[in-house]
């Protein structure tokens, strides 16, 4: 499952302009800063591709997108604008009906529309949360880049990464790696403010960790004065649940920060951590809205602390007990970019502290920043996404055309929207999770 951004862009192009869309490689010689030559282009008549866009997906062409100004069939030569910094010899190209950036914007808009209408969502299972432990993004589910788990940051220059291989994960689908140099990772504000209620009592911080070297990995709680460390991972490549033991936190402590340490250079894998506090009834857990905008079911599984920390299948932790009294609220700081969700257990019942939670949720599809970045769709869903993006492009184009051409463009767009509706109904019948009423 999953299609790259460039694959979706090419699908949009195939839908919009099947006669002219093509991909190929420019000739090894004969190109110039102001022209592109490829014998494969000789399939087109003189001037037939004027106004189309060349997108160069590799190499170092600058800019990477140019417009065809004139074309000669006999030579396969397209005069382009603006000029390139160097002749594009042997460059992979895509011939697109619009500039690539314009198609990208349409794909992004289609993602937002389909999510809001409930037709195309990313279904999510989160196993990183533990009842009574309000640690944000504890399972490292949401990353704002390949090296940045949202809500967390490194202290120095260590290398952070997402590990998705099952052998290096605990209960969640990914873990955090820290390597290259001695460093630690900490929970940031405003997220660590959720731990403030633990002040004035005892706390105990846990984290499942894999490390191949002794005296590398440990965890800690910092209270503004003292760093309270766990013992080191013993090494050997096995998984161990590190534990700080009970720590008394003063009611006047100036900080309460959880940290994940790698005191050397070899990679350490940190799983979904949790914290326990005395005399605190936690009913609210912070959730990343950009990742999981809707939560449908919360289940309490077995204890977060398996009896055997070295072996075992942690994802199979027993049958869940559904918790029905859950409310999802949104909070946005006034005139600031900070926005997050609050998962609240309401009513009389809530899962007991220390119980691993299984959260069934949904969110909008990712919109990658690179050609090879993944949008989480099947090929059928890709077709639905591409057809809506194509319809949006045609509808936008219609505003700048004459009446007759605009009418044709809008008619084609309406036909594409109809196909999106048919595909959506087919996908909806196969989904286990209910979707919102369609509003397209």
VOVO-348647 format. One record per atom (N, C-alpha, C): residue in three letters; x, y, z. Coordinates in steps of 0.05 Angstrom, whole numbers, plus 5000, padded with zeros to 4 digits. Example, Ala and Ser with C-alpha at 12.3 -4.5 7.8 and 13.67 -1.06 7.14 Angstrom:
2
ALA526448865156;ALA524649105156;ALA526449345156;SER525749555142;SER527349795143;SER525850015157;
***
This chain:
440
UNK501749765000;UNK500050005000;UNK501850255000;UNK500750464988;UNK502150714988;UNK503150784960;UNK502851024952;UNK503751124926;UNK505351374931;UNK507451404915;UNK509151644918;UNK507751884907;UNK508652124916;UNK507452364906;UNK507752384876;UNK510052314866;UNK510452324837;UNK508652134822;UNK508051894833;UNK506251714820;UNK503451834819;UNK502551974840;UNK499952094839;UNK499852324819;UNK502052484818;UNK502152694798;UNK501952594770;UNK503352374764;UNK503252254737;UNK500452144731;UNK499152034751;UNK496451934747;UNK494552174740;UNK494852394754;UNK493252634747;UNK493752714718;UNK496252714710;UNK496952794683;UNK495852604662;UNK495852344668;UNK494752154650;UNK491752194646;UNK490352264668;UNK487552314667;UNK486852564650;UNK488352774655;UNK487853034643;UNK488653044613;UNK490852914607;UNK492052954580;UNK493352694570;UNK491852474566;UNK493052224559;UNK494552224532;UNK493752414514;UNK495052424488;UNK497952534489;UNK498452704509;UNK500952844510;UNK502752774533;UNK501552654554;UNK503252584577;UNK505252374569;UNK507752404577;UNK509752204573;UNK512052254592;UNK513652054595;UNK516152074610;UNK518351944594;UNK520752054597;UNK522951954581;UNK525652064591;UNK527652034575;UNK530352134582;UNK531352304558;UNK532252544563;UNK533252704541;UNK535652574527;UNK536152654502;UNK538452544488;UNK540952614503;UNK543052444499;UNK545552484513;UNK547152724503;UNK546352834480;UNK547653074469;UNK545653234453;UNK546353474446;UNK544553644430;UNK542653824445;UNK542453784471;UNK540853964488;UNK542254224493;UNK540754424500;UNK541954694506;UNK540454814530;UNK541455034540;UNK540155154563;UNK537355254555;UNK536855294530;UNK534255394521;UNK532655194505;UNK533554934504;UNK532054744488;UNK532554454499;UNK530554294494;UNK530554014502;UNK530253844477;UNK531953634475;UNK531853454451;UNK531453164461;UNK529453034449;UNK529052744455;UNK527552624431;UNK528752414420;UNK527452294396;UNK524652184402;UNK524152124428;UNK521452024435;UNK519352234431;UNK520152494431;UNK518252704427;UNK517252724398;UNK518552584380;UNK517852604352;UNK515052484346;UNK513852364366;UNK511152264362;UNK509152484359;UNK509952724368;UNK508052954368;UNK508553124343;UNK506353244333;UNK506553424310;UNK507853694318;UNK508653854297;UNK509754114303;UNK507854274321;UNK509054404341;UNK507654574360;UNK505454444377;UNK505254174375;UNK503054034389;UNK503354054419;UNK505754074429;UNK506154074458;UNK506854354469;UNK506354554453;UNK506854824463;UNK504954874487;UNK506154994508;UNK504655044533;UNK504854824553;UNK505854594545;UNK506254374565;UNK508754434582;UNK508954284604;UNK511254324622;UNK513054084623;UNK515654134621;UNK517653924627;UNK518353944656;UNK518253714670;UNK519253694697;UNK521553494698;UNK523853584708;UNK526253414710;UNK526353304738;UNK526053044740;UNK525852924767;UNK528452854780;UNK530652864766;UNK533252794777;UNK535352984768;UNK537852914774;UNK540053084765;UNK540053354779;UNK541153554765;UNK541253824777;UNK540154044759;UNK538153994742;UNK537154214726;UNK536054434743;UNK536554674735;UNK535554904750;UNK534555114730;UNK531955174731;UNK529855064749;UNK529154784740;UNK527554644757;UNK526854364750;UNK524354354732;UNK522954574728;UNK520554584711;UNK520754814691;UNK520254744666;UNK520254944644;UNK517854904627;UNK517155114611;UNK514855104593;UNK515755094564;UNK514354934548;UNK514954914520;UNK513955154505;UNK515755294490;UNK515055534475;UNK514655474446;UNK516055284435;UNK515655194407;UNK516754904405;UNK515854764384;UNK516754484381;UNK516854414352;UNK519054264345;UNK519554174317;UNK519553864317;UNK517753744303;UNK517453454303;UNK519953314292;UNK520953414269;UNK523053274255;UNK525553234271;UNK526053424290;UNK528553404306;UNK527953324335;UNK525353314342;UNK524653254371;UNK525653474389;UNK525753724379;UNK526953944395;UNK524754124405;UNK524754174431;UNK522854354443;UNK524354594454;UNK523554834445;UNK524755074456;UNK523255134482;UNK524755204503;UNK523555224529;UNK524055504541;UNK522455564561;UNK522955804577;UNK522255744606;UNK523655844625;UNK526056004622;UNK528455824616;UNK530755954610;UNK533155794605;UNK533955644630;UNK535255414625;UNK536455254647;UNK539255354653;UNK540255274675;UNK543055354682;UNK545055204666;UNK544354964656;UNK546154794640;UNK544454624621;UNK545754524600;UNK544354354580;UNK543454104594;UNK540854024591;UNK539753784605;UNK540253524590;UNK542753454587;UNK543453204573;UNK542852964591;UNK541552764580;UNK541052504594;UNK539552554620;UNK537552734620;UNK535952784643;UNK533152654641;UNK532352524662;UNK529652404663;UNK527552634665;UNK525552624648;UNK523552834648;UNK520752724647;UNK518852894655;UNK516052834653;UNK514753064638;UNK513153004618;UNK511753214603;UNK508953234615;UNK508353454628;UNK505953484644;UNK504053694632;UNK501453674637;UNK499553874626;UNK499554134641;UNK500554144666;UNK500854384682;UNK503554374695;UNK504454594706;UNK506854594721;UNK506554404744;UNK508754264751;UNK508554064773;UNK507554184799;UNK508454434806;UNK507554554831;UNK504554594831;UNK503354654808;UNK500454704807;UNK498954434811;UNK500054224799;UNK498853954803;UNK499153874833;UNK501453924844;UNK501853864873;UNK499754004890;UNK499254254885;UNK497254404901;UNK494454284898;UNK493854194874;UNK491254064869;UNK490953804884;UNK493153644885;UNK493153394900;UNK492753454929;UNK494153654940;UNK493853724968;UNK491053804974;UNK489853974957;UNK487054054961;UNK485153824961;UNK485653634942;UNK483953394940;UNK484153224966;UNK486553204977;UNK486853065002;UNK485153185024;UNK485253455026;UNK483753595047;UNK480753555042;UNK479853585017;UNK476953555012;UNK475953275018;UNK477453075009;UNK476552795013;UNK476652715043;UNK478452835058;UNK478452775087;UNK476052905100;UNK475553155093;UNK473353305106;UNK470653185099;UNK470353065075;UNK467852945068;UNK467652655078;UNK469852555089;UNK469752285100;UNK470152065080;UNK470952135055;UNK471251945034;UNK473951805033;UNK476051945043;UNK478751835041;UNK480251915066;UNK480651725084;UNK481951775109;UNK484151575113;UNK486051645130;UNK488151455138;UNK487251335165;UNK486751075165;UNK485850935189;UNK488250865206;UNK488050905232;UNK490350895250;UNK489750715274;UNK491750565282;UNK491650425308;UNK494050525324;UNK493550635347;UNK495650735365;UNK495850565390;UNK498250455396;UNK498750295419;UNK500650425439;UNK501350675434;UNK503450795450;UNK502450925476;UNK499850955479;UNK498851095503;UNK498350895526;UNK498750985550;UNK498250835574;UNK496451005592;UNK494350885603;UNK492551025620;UNK494051145644;UNK493451395651;UNK494751525673;UNK497451655666;UNK498251635640;UNK500851735631;UNK500351935608;UNK500252195615;UNK499652405594;UNK502152485578;UNK503652295568;UNK506052355552;UNK505152385523;UNK505652625512;UNK504852675484;UNK506552515465;UNK505252405444;UNK506552255423;UNK508452045435;UNK507451905455;UNK509051715469;UNK509951475452;UNK508251405432;UNK509051195414;UNK510551275390;UNK511351535389;UNK512751645365;UNK511251595340;UNK508551625341;UNK506851585317;UNK507151815297;UNK507452055307;UNK507352285289;UNK510052425287;UNK511052445263;UNK513652565257;UNK513152795237;UNK514353025244;UNK514153255226;UNK516253255204;UNK518253075207;UNK520253025187;UNK521352745193;UNK523152645176;UNK524252385181;UNK526052375205;UNK526852605216;UNK528552615239;UNK527352765263;UNK524752815262;UNK523552975284;UNK520852865292;UNK520852715315;UNK518252635326;UNK516852885339;UNK514452935331;UNK513053175341;UNK512953175371;UNK513653415383;UNK513553445412;UNK516153375426;UNK518053265412;UNK520553175424;UNK522853315410;UNK525153345423;UNK527553455410;UNK530053345423;UNK532253355408;UNK534753275419;UNK536053505433;UNK537853455452;UNK539253665466;UNK541653765451;UNK543053575438;UNK545553645424;UNK545453585394;UNK547353435384;UNK547553375356;UNK547253085349;UNK546052935366;UNK545552645361;UNK543752615336;UNK543952385323;UNK542252335300;UNK539752185308;UNK537452305302;UNK534852185308;UNK533652055283;UNK532251845286;UNK530951715264;UNK528651545273;UNK526951475253;UNK524651295259;UNK525351015250;UNK525050825269;UNK525550545263;UNK522850405261;UNK522250295238;UNK519650165234;UNK519849855233;UNK522349755233;UNK522649455233;UNK521549345259;UNK519949125256;UNK518649015279;UNK520448935302;UNK522848845295;UNK524748745316;UNK525648975333;UNK525549215324;UNK526549445339;UNK524349615352;UNK521849515350;UNK519649655362;UNK518549505386;UNK517049645402;UNK515849515426;UNK512849475420;UNK511149645430;UNK508249605425;UNK507349765401;UNK508550005397;UNK507750165374;UNK508950065348;UNK508250195326;UNK509250105300;UNK511950225293;UNK513050385311;UNK515650505306;UNK516950575333;UNK519550615332;UNK521050695355;UNK522950925347;UNK524151045367;UNK525951275362;UNK528851175365;UNK530451225345;UNK533351165346;UNK534951415353;UNK536951375369;UNK538851585376;UNK541651475373;UNK543251615357;UNK545951505351;UNK547851725344;UNK550251645335;UNK552451815325;UNK554151945347;UNK552852075366;UNK554352195388;UNK552652195413;UNK553952215436;UNK552552215462;UNK550552445463;UNK548052385470;UNK546052595470;UNK543652485485;UNK541652665489;UNK539152575500;UNK536852715486;UNK534452585487;UNK532052685475;UNK530152745497;UNK528752975495;UNK526953055516;UNK524253135505;UNK522153115522;UNK519553215516;UNK519453515519;UNK518353655499;UNK518453945499;UNK515854075510;UNK515954335514;UNK513554485519;UNK511954525493;UNK509254555494;UNK507654555518;UNK506954285529;UNK508054075516;UNK507253805522;UNK508053715550;UNK510453795559;UNK511253695586;UNK509753835608;UNK508254045602;UNK506654175622;UNK504353985631;UNK503753785615;UNK501753585624;UNK502653415647;UNK505253425653;UNK506353275676;UNK506353435701;UNK505653695700;UNK505753865723;UNK504253765747;UNK501953635742;UNK500353535764;UNK501753325781;UNK503853205770;UNK505352995785;UNK507153115807;UNK507553385806;UNK509253505826;UNK507853485854;UNK509553455874;UNK508453425901;UNK507953135909;UNK508752955891;UNK508352665896;UNK510752505885;UNK510352255882;UNK512452085870;UNK511752025841;UNK513852005824;UNK513551925797;UNK515451695791;UNK514651535771;UNK516351315762;UNK516151295732;UNK518451315719;UNK518551335690;UNK519651075678;UNK518250975657;UNK519050725644;UNK519450765614;UNK521250605603;UNK521550605574;UNK522650345564;UNK521350205545;UNK522549965533;UNK524750045514;UNK527149925517;UNK529550005502;UNK530949765491;UNK532049795467;UNK533849585455;UNK536549715451;UNK538649585460;UNK541349675456;UNK543249435454;UNK545249465438;UNK547249245434;UNK549649285451;UNK549849505466;UNK552249555482;UNK551449635510;UNK552949535530;UNK552449615557;UNK553249905562;UNK552050025582;UNK552750295590;UNK552350505569;UNK550550455550;UNK549750645530;UNK547150785536;UNK545050615540;UNK542350715542;UNK541350735571;UNK540050955577;UNK538650985603;UNK536551205599;UNK534851235619;UNK532751445618;UNK532951605644;UNK531551825645;UNK531751995668;UNK529352185671;UNK529052285695;UNK527152505701;UNK528752735713;UNK528352975702;UNK529753215711;UNK527653395725;UNK528253465750;UNK526353625766;UNK527153925768;UNK529054005752;UNK529954285753;UNK532454315769;UNK533054115786;UNK535454115802;UNK537153865799;UNK535753635799;UNK537153375799;UNK536153215775;UNK538053065763;UNK537352875742;UNK537252605755;UNK534852485755;UNK534452225767;UNK534552005746;UNK536751865745;UNK537251665724;UNK536151385731;UNK535551235710;UNK535150945713;UNK537850815712;UNK537950555717;UNK540450405711;UNK540750375681;UNK543150315672;UNK543750275644;UNK542450015633;UNK541850025607;UNK541249775593;UNK543649595594;UNK543249335597;UNK545549155601;UNK546949085574;UNK545749165551;UNK546949105526;UNK546248835516;UNK547448755493;UNK546848485482;UNK544648475462;UNK543348705456;UNK541348705435;UNK538548625443;UNK538148565469;UNK535448485478;UNK533848735486;UNK531248695488;UNK529548915497;UNK529248905527;UNK529549135540;UNK529149155569;UNK527549405575;UNK525849385595;UNK524249615604;UNK525849755626;UNK526949985619;UNK528450135638;UNK526550285657;UNK527450325681;UNK525650425702;UNK527250605721;UNK526250845725;UNK527651035743;UNK527250965773;UNK525350785778;UNK524550755806;UNK522850995815;UNK521850985839;UNK520151195849;UNK521851445856;UNK520951675847;UNK522451925852;UNK520552115865;UNK521352235887;UNK519752435901;UNK520252705887;UNK518052825877;UNK518253085864;UNK517053295882;UNK518553495888;UNK517653715905;UNK515353865892;UNK513453965908;UNK511254125898;UNK512254385886;UNK514654465894;UNK515854725884;UNK518054665863;UNK518154425853;UNK520254365832;UNK519854555809;UNK522154645798;UNK522054835776;UNK521754705748;UNK521854445747;UNK521554305722;UNK520654015727;UNK519553885707;UNK519053605707;UNK519253505678;UNK521653415672;UNK522353345644;UNK523253065642;UNK522152915623;UNK522952635618;UNK525052635596;UNK527052465599;UNK529252455580;UNK530052165573;UNK530952135548;UNK531951885537;UNK534851915529;UNK536651775542;UNK539451815539;UNK540851595522;UNK542751675505;UNK544651495494;UNK547451625500;UNK548951495518;UNK551451605527;UNK553851525510;UNK553251415486;UNK555451345468;UNK554551395439;UNK555751245420;UNK555251305391;UNK553551095377;UNK553550845386;UNK552050635373;UNK549050675377;UNK547450585358;UNK544550635358;UNK543150505382;UNK541350655393;UNK539550565414;UNK536750605405;UNK534950415411;UNK532150435402;UNK530350465427;UNK528950695427;UNK527150755449;UNK524250715440;UNK522750555456;UNK519950495449;UNK518050695463;UNK515550615465;UNK513450785476;UNK513650795507;UNK514551015517;UNK514951045546;UNK512451125560;UNK512451105586;UNK510151195602;UNK511151275630;UNK509451425644;UNK510051525670;UNK507751455689;UNK508451405714;UNK506351355735;UNK506851565757;UNK504651675767;UNK504751875788;UNK502951795811;UNK503651865835;UNK502051805858;UNK499852005861;UNK497451915869;UNK495252085877;UNK494352275855;UNK494552185829;UNK493652345807;UNK491752185790;UNK489352275788;UNK487352145770;UNK487352275743;UNK488852165725;UNK489152285698;UNK486752215681;UNK485352415671;UNK483052375653;UNK483452485625;UNK485552645622;UNK486052775596;UNK488852695585;UNK488852625559;UNK491352555545;UNK491652735521;UNK493952865517;UNK494353025493;UNK494752855468;UNK493552935446;UNK493652785421;UNK494352975398;UNK495952875379;UNK496653035355;UNK494353045335;UNK493053275332;UNK490753305314;UNK491653265285;UNK494053355278;UNK494853325250;UNK495253035243;UNK495552865263;UNK495952585258;UNK493252435260;UNK491852475282;UNK489352335288;UNK487252545294;UNK485752625274;UNK483752835278;UNK481152725290;UNK480752465289;UNK478352345300;UNK478952085314;UNK477952045338;UNK478351795353;UNK475651665357;UNK475451415349;UNK472851275350;UNK472651085373;UNK474850935379;UNK474650735400;UNK477250735416;UNK476950705443;UNK479250675461;UNK478850415476;UNK480850245476;UNK480649995491;UNK482949975510;UNK482449865534;UNK484449815554;UNK485449525551;UNK488049485547;UNK489149225545;UNK490349135572;UNK492348965571;UNK493548875596;UNK495449085607;UNK496749015629;UNK498649195642;UNK500849275622;UNK501749525625;UNK503849625607;UNK506549485613;UNK506749355636;UNK509249225644;UNK508948925641;UNK509748805619;UNK509748515616;UNK511548385637;UNK510948145645;UNK512648005665;UNK515347935654;UNK515547895628;UNK518147825615;UNK518848055597;UNK520948205603;UNK521648435587;UNK523548365564;UNK524348125562;UNK526348055542;UNK525247925517;UNK523147765520;UNK521947635497;UNK518947665498;UNK517547595476;UNK514647605477;UNK513547775455;UNK511047735449;UNK509647895429;UNK507948095444;UNK508948345445;UNK507648545462;UNK505048655450;UNK504748625424;UNK502248725412;UNK499848545418;UNK500348305426;UNK498148125432;UNK497848115463;UNK496648325473;UNK496548355502;UNK493848295514;UNK492248125501;UNK489748055511;UNK487448215499;UNK485048115503;UNK482748235491;UNK482148505504;UNK481448695488;UNK481048965499;UNK478248995511;UNK477949185528;UNK475449265540;UNK474749535529;UNK472649565514;UNK471949815501;UNK471150025522;UNK472350265520;UNK471650485537;UNK469950675521;UNK467350695528;UNK465550855511;UNK465451155518;UNK465951215543;UNK465651495551;UNK468151655545;UNK468451725520;UNK470851875512;UNK469952125496;UNK471252345501;UNK470752595486;UNK473352695474;UNK473252785449;UNK475552895436;UNK475153195432;UNK476753355444;UNK476553645441;UNK479053755427;UNK478753995416;UNK480954135403;UNK481654385418;UNK484254455420;UNK485054695432;UNK487154835413;UNK486755095408;UNK488655245393;UNK489355495409;UNK491855535414;UNK492755775428;UNK492156025412;UNK491156235425;UNK490356475411;UNK492756605397;UNK492456645371;UNK494356775353;UNK497056625353;UNK497056375360;UNK499556205359;UNK498955965341;UNK501055835332;UNK500755605315;UNK500155345331;UNK500455355357;UNK500055115373;UNK497155025373;UNK496754775365;UNK494054665364;UNK494354365371;UNK492654265389;UNK492753985396;UNK490053885405;UNK489753625405;UNK487253505414;UNK487553405443;UNK485253395456;UNK485153295483;UNK483253065484;UNK484252825489;UNK482652585493;UNK481852565522;UNK479252595528;UNK478352595556;UNK476552365562;UNK477152225584;UNK475352025594;UNK473252155611;UNK470752135602;UNK468552275616;UNK466752065630;UNK465052165647;UNK463351975662;UNK464851855685;UNK463751645696;UNK464851525720;UNK467151335714;UNK467151215691;UNK469151005685;UNK471451115669;UNK473851015675;UNK476251065660;UNK478150825664;UNK479850775645;UNK481750545649;UNK483550595672;UNK484250375686;UNK486050395709;UNK488850485700;UNK490150645717;UNK492850725711;UNK494650485706;UNK496450515687;UNK498350305680;UNK497250105660;UNK494850145649;UNK493749975629;UNK494550075601;UNK495649895585;UNK496249965557;UNK493650015542;UNK493550225526;UNK491250295511;UNK491550235481;UNK489450145469;UNK489350125440;UNK487250325430;UNK488150515414;UNK486450735404;UNK486050705374;UNK483550685366;UNK482850675338;UNK482050955329;UNK483451065309;UNK483051345302;UNK483251365271;UNK482951615262;UNK483251665234;UNK484251955230;UNK485551995208;UNK486652265202;UNK486752295172;UNK487652535163;UNK487852585134;UNK490452455124;UNK490552415098;UNK492852295085;UNK495252485088;UNK497652375088;UNK500052535088;UNK500352675060;UNK501452915061;UNK502253045036;UNK505253075037;UNK506852915022;UNK509752905025;UNK510953165013;UNK513453205022;UNK514953435012;UNK516953354990;UNK517153094984;UNK519053004963;UNK517552824943;UNK518652794920;UNK517452624899;UNK517052344909;UNK518952234924;UNK518751954933;UNK517251924959;UNK516352144971;UNK514752114996;UNK512151974990;UNK511151825010;UNK508851655007;UNK506251785015;UNK504151754998;UNK501451815006;UNK500051545011;UNK498751525033;UNK497751255042;UNK495151175028;UNK495351105003;UNK493051024987;UNK493650764972;UNK491650614966;UNK491850384948;UNK491650494920;UNK491950324900;UNK491750414872;UNK488950514866;UNK486850384877;UNK484150484873;UNK483750754886;UNK484750784910;UNK484451044924;UNK486151264910;UNK488351174899;UNK489951364883;UNK488351474860;UNK486851304847;UNK485251384824;UNK483151584833;UNK481851534856;UNK479851724867;UNK481151994873;UNK483451994886;UNK484852234892;UNK485752384867;UNK486752244848;UNK487752374823;UNK485352484807;UNK483152354807;UNK480852454791;UNK479752714804;UNK479652724830;UNK478752974843;UNK480753194838;UNK483353144840;UNK485353344835;UNK485153444806;UNK484653264787;UNK484253334759;UNK481853514756;UNK479653444770;UNK477253614768;UNK477753894779;UNK479153914801;UNK479754174813;UNK481454344793;UNK483354214779;UNK484954364760;UNK483254464737;UNK481454304727;UNK479754384704;UNK477954604713;UNK476754584737;UNK474954794746;UNK476455054750;UNK478855044760;UNK480455294762;UNK481155404735;UNK481755234716;UNK482555324690;UNK480155454675;UNK477755364682;UNK475355464668;UNK474955764672;UNK475855874694;UNK475456154700;UNK476856344681;UNK479056244669;UNK480656414651;UNK480156344622;UNK478056194616;UNK477556114588;UNK474956244578;UNK474556234551;UNK472156324539;UNK469756154547;UNK467356254542;UNK464956114551;UNK464755834542;UNK465255784516;UNK464855514505;UNK466955314517;UNK469455404518;UNK471555234529;UNK471155184559;UNK470355394573;UNK469755364602;UNK467555164607;UNK465555164590;UNK463254974593;UNK464254694590;UNK466054644570;UNK467154374565;UNK468854284589;UNK470454474599;UNK472254404622;UNK470554324647;UNK468454484652;UNK466754424675;UNK465254164671;UNK464454104647;UNK463053844642;UNK464853614647;UNK467353634638;UNK469353424643;UNK469853394673;UNK470153624687;UNK470553614716;UNK468253484730;UNK465753544721;UNK463453414734;UNK463453114730;UNK464253034706;UNK464452744701;UNK466552614719;UNK468752744723;UNK470852634741;UNK469852624770;UNK468352824779;UNK467252814806;UNK465252584809;UNK463752524787;UNK461952294788;UNK463452034792;UNK465752014778;UNK467351774781;UNK468551754810;UNK469251984821;UNK470251984849;UNK468051874867;UNK465551964863;UNK463351864879;UNK462951564877;UNK463151454853;UNK462851164849;UNK465051014863;UNK467551104861;UNK469750974874;UNK469450994905;UNK468451224914;UNK468151254943;UNK466151064954;UNK463951024940;UNK461850834949;UNK462950554950;UNK464650484931;UNK465850214931;UNK467750174954;UNK469450374960;UNK471250354982;UNK469750345008;UNK467650515010;UNK466150525035;UNK464950255043;UNK464150095023;UNK462949835030;UNK464949645041;UNK467549695035;UNK469649505045;UNK470849595071;UNK470349845079;UNK471649945103;UNK470349835128;UNK471949775148;UNK470849685173;UNK470049935190;UNK471550145188;UNK470950385203;UNK468850555188;UNK466850655202;UNK464850815189;UNK465951075179;UNK464951175156;UNK465851435145;UNK463751645150;UNK464451885148;UNK462652105151;UNK460852125126;UNK458552255129;UNK456752285106;UNK458252445084;UNK457852365059;UNK459152505037;UNK458052775033;UNK459752975027;UNK458853245024;UNK460053374999;UNK460953214981;UNK462253324956;UNK460053454939;
***
